[in-house]
Amino acid sequence: MASFLTLLFPLLAIITVGPKTVAKAAPDVTYISALCGPKTDPNPPELSDRVFQVTALAINFTSPDGFGSCSAVDTEPVVYGFGWCPNVVSQQDCTTCLQFAQNWVLNTLCKDVYGGQITLAGCFLRYETYKFCDA
Ligand SMILES: *[C@@H]1O[C@H](CO)[C@@H](O)[C@H](O)[C@H]1NC(C)=O
């Protein structure tokens, strides 16, 4: 019994250290594709705020379960957001991937456009000023 425990302890130590190493691994944010809606002119500032808010909501409510999550900011002008993490397993990686996607699509790829979607290897994020998902 004593020798079994001596064998078991180093093993448990390895198992405990294992997941921490995995959790530190970054999600796969390799760019796959993006689509932007038509440029809206003039750009109402409250719409940018809503687009940011709705994508933040989508990020907060999306879990890596294989299903996406639809969110809405439902005061006019209405904006819908949808997050999906089909290829990641941890909540942390899902959130990190979607935050990366949000930053990229809102600030660079589809800047000042109020409809956009981006597909990365680990996640998908879309937002529109019309109802494209059930919130
Ligand atoms: C998302 O979650 C963070 C952390 O809990 C929180 O600070 C933030 O207000 C949330 N954002 C939205 C839009 O709910």
The ligand as an SDF file (V2000), in Angstrom:
LIG
                    3D

 14 14  0  0  0  0  0  0  0  0999 V2000
  -19.7770   40.7310  -20.0330 C   0  0  0  0  0  0  0  0  0  0  0  0
  -19.1800   40.1460  -18.8880 O   0  0  0  0  0  0  0  0  0  0  0  0
  -18.2450   41.0110  -18.2240 C   0  0  0  0  0  0  0  0  0  0  0  0
  -17.5830   40.2090  -17.1340 C   0  0  0  0  0  0  0  0  0  0  0  0
  -18.5190   39.5460  -16.3370 O   0  0  0  0  0  0  0  0  0  0  0  0
  -18.9830   42.2400  -17.7120 C   0  0  0  0  0  0  0  0  0  0  0  0
  -18.1020   43.1070  -17.0640 O   0  0  0  0  0  0  0  0  0  0  0  0
  -19.6490   42.9470  -18.8770 C   0  0  0  0  0  0  0  0  0  0  0  0
  -20.4110   44.0340  -18.4180 O   0  0  0  0  0  0  0  0  0  0  0  0
  -20.5330   41.9960  -19.6670 C   0  0  0  0  0  0  0  0  0  0  0  0
  -20.9720   42.6710  -20.8600 N   0  0  0  0  0  0  0  0  0  0  0  0
  -22.2490   42.7030  -21.2410 C   0  0  0  0  0  0  0  0  0  0  0  0
  -22.5540   43.4780  -22.4700 C   0  0  0  0  0  0  0  0  0  0  0  0
  -23.1320   42.1270  -20.6220 O   0  0  0  0  0  0  0  0  0  0  0  0
  1  2  1  0
  1 10  1  0
  2  3  1  0
  3  4  1  0
  3  6  1  0
  4  5  1  0
  6  7  1  0
  6  8  1  0
  8  9  1  0
  8 10  1  0
 10 11  1  0
 11 12  1  0
 12 13  1  0
 12 14  2  0
M  END
$$$$
